[in-house]
Amino acid sequence: MAGSIQPPPVVFLDRDGVINRDSPGYIKSLAEFEFLPGSLEALRRLAEHGFEAIIVTNQSALGRGWLRAEALAAIHRRLCDDVLHHGGRIRDILVCPHRPDENCACRKPRPGLIMEARRRHGIDVAAAVMIGDSGKDIECALNAGVGASVLVRTGNGRQAEAELRRKGIVPDGIAADLPAAVDWILHRRRS
């Protein structure tokens, strides 16, 4: 339709292992939250090129009682503030608080978080990209109908690459880290 406004393209991002350092003991406080090198600049570049960034993250430490909702809110406030201070923007953060045994619809690899983002923001998921460091992230993208997925080798990415290969699942891109994943997205957009 002539003159219609196209919504901005969306990049879904996992949090731990993609934007910040992951921990086998979970990130439970501001003191444990540390951005990965280059992630703030990568998020700035996405914003500069007109992409909306939405974080979709499993945080079962909430459901396990190891993380308080107030602590998670403080971590996400700092994350959003630091990203904004560096010229980027996080449009939304969607969290699955459930334990794996709760069989919820929002825990990745199920598509619930992405479907909720679509409902909230009118996103065309087929035009979106998912960046993650686990097989669950890539499978979630497939299950939700996300247009492309990029596996980063930070966090759990190297193990996930082998796990996905055994399952016959091939991400659209594999990148060393978030800055390289953003390079992949921007190159794909120009092509």
C-alpha positions in Angstrom: 0.0 0.0 0.0 1.5 3.3 -1.1 2.4 5.6 1.7 2.1 3.0 4.5 4.6 3.2 7.3 6.8 0.2 7.7 7.4 -0.9 11.3 11.1 -0.9 12.3 12.9 -4.2 12.0 13.2 -6.1 15.3 16.1 -8.0 16.7 15.3 -10.4 19.6 18.2 -11.0 21.9 18.9 -13.5 24.6 20.4 -11.8 27.6 22.9 -14.0 29.5 25.8 -15.0 27.3 24.9 -12.6 24.6 24.7 -9.1 26.1 26.3 -9.9 29.5 28.5 -12.6 31.0 26.6 -15.8 31.9 27.1 -17.7 35.1 26.3 -21.3 36.0 25.1 -19.9 39.3 22.7 -17.5 37.5 23.0 -13.7 37.6 21.2 -12.8 40.9 22.4 -9.3 41.6 23.8 -6.1 40.1 27.2 -7.1 41.3 27.1 -10.2 39.2 25.9 -8.4 36.0 28.8 -7.5 33.6 28.4 -6.5 30.0 30.4 -8.6 27.5 33.0 -6.6 25.6 31.5 -4.7 22.6 27.9 -5.4 23.5 27.0 -1.8 24.4 28.4 -0.6 21.1 26.7 -3.4 19.2 23.3 -2.4 20.6 24.1 1.3 19.7 24.8 0.2 16.1 21.5 -1.6 15.9 19.7 1.5 17.1 21.6 3.7 14.6 20.5 1.5 11.8 16.8 1.6 12.8 16.5 -1.8 14.6 14.4 -2.2 17.7 16.0 -4.5 20.3 13.8 -6.7 22.4 15.3 -9.1 25.1 13.7 -12.5 25.6 15.2 -14.3 28.5 14.6 -17.4 30.6 15.2 -16.5 34.3 14.3 -19.7 36.2 16.2 -18.3 39.2 13.0 -16.4 39.9 10.9 -19.6 40.0 13.6 -21.4 42.0 13.5 -18.6 44.7 17.2 -17.7 44.1 16.5 -14.3 42.5 14.0 -11.7 43.8 11.8 -9.8 41.4 13.2 -6.5 42.8 16.8 -7.6 42.0 15.9 -8.6 38.5 14.1 -5.2 38.0 17.3 -3.4 39.2 19.4 -5.4 36.8 17.2 -4.6 33.9 17.0 -0.9 34.8 20.8 -0.8 34.8 21.0 -2.7 31.6 18.5 -0.3 29.8 20.1 2.8 31.3 23.6 1.8 30.3 22.5 0.8 26.8 20.7 4.2 26.5 23.7 6.0 27.8 25.8 4.4 25.0 23.3 5.4 22.3 21.3 2.2 22.1 17.7 1.4 23.1 16.0 -1.7 24.5 12.3 -1.5 23.5 11.2 -4.3 25.9 12.4 -7.1 28.1 10.3 -10.3 28.3 11.1 -12.8 31.0 10.1 -16.4 31.6 10.3 -16.8 35.4 9.4 -20.5 35.4 11.4 -23.6 36.3 11.9 -26.1 33.5 9.6 -28.6 35.2 6.7 -26.1 35.2 6.0 -26.9 31.5 5.0 -23.3 30.7 4.5 -21.8 27.2 7.0 -19.0 27.6 10.2 -20.9 28.5 12.5 -21.0 25.4 12.6 -23.1 23.2 8.8 -22.6 23.3 7.7 -19.4 21.4 5.7 -17.7 24.1 8.0 -14.8 24.8 8.2 -13.9 21.1 4.5 -14.3 20.6 3.9 -12.0 23.6 6.3 -9.4 22.0 4.4 -9.7 18.8 1.1 -9.1 20.6 2.5 -6.1 22.6 4.3 -4.4 19.7 2.7 -5.6 16.5 5.9 -7.2 15.3 6.2 -9.1 12.0 8.3 -11.9 13.4 9.0 -13.3 9.9 11.0 -10.1 9.3 12.8 -10.3 12.7 16.1 -11.8 13.7 17.0 -13.7 16.9 20.5 -13.6 18.4 21.2 -16.2 21.1 24.0 -18.4 22.6 22.0 -21.6 23.2 20.1 -24.2 21.2 17.0 -23.1 23.0 17.3 -19.6 21.5 17.7 -20.9 18.0 14.9 -23.4 18.4 12.7 -20.7 19.9 13.2 -18.6 16.8 12.2 -21.5 14.6 9.2 -22.3 16.7 8.0 -18.7 16.6 8.6 -18.3 12.8 11.4 -15.7 13.3 12.9 -14.8 9.9 16.5 -15.5 10.8 18.6 -16.7 13.7 22.2 -16.0 14.7 24.1 -18.2 17.2 26.9 -16.4 19.0 29.9 -18.3 20.3 30.0 -16.4 23.6 28.2 -17.9 26.7 27.1 -21.4 25.8 27.4 -20.9 22.0 30.2 -23.4 21.3 28.3 -26.2 23.1 25.1 -25.1 21.4 26.7 -25.3 18.0 27.5 -29.0 18.5 24.1 -29.7 20.0 22.2 -28.0 17.1 24.4 -29.9 14.6 23.4 -33.2 16.2 19.7 -32.2 15.9 20.1 -31.2 12.3 19.3 -27.5 13.1 21.4 -24.9 11.3 21.2 -21.2 12.4 21.2 -18.7 9.5 24.4 -17.2 10.9 27.1 -18.1 13.4 29.1 -15.2 14.9 31.9 -14.9 17.4 30.0 -12.4 19.6 27.2 -9.8 19.6 29.2 -7.2 17.6 29.9 -9.8 14.9 26.2 -10.8 14.9 25.3 -7.2 14.3 27.8 -7.1 11.4 26.0 -10.2 10.0 22.6 -8.5 10.3 23.7 -5.3 8.8 25.4 -7.1 5.9 22.3 -9.2 5.3 20.2 -6.1 5.2 22.4 -4.5 2.6 22.4 -7.6 0.4 
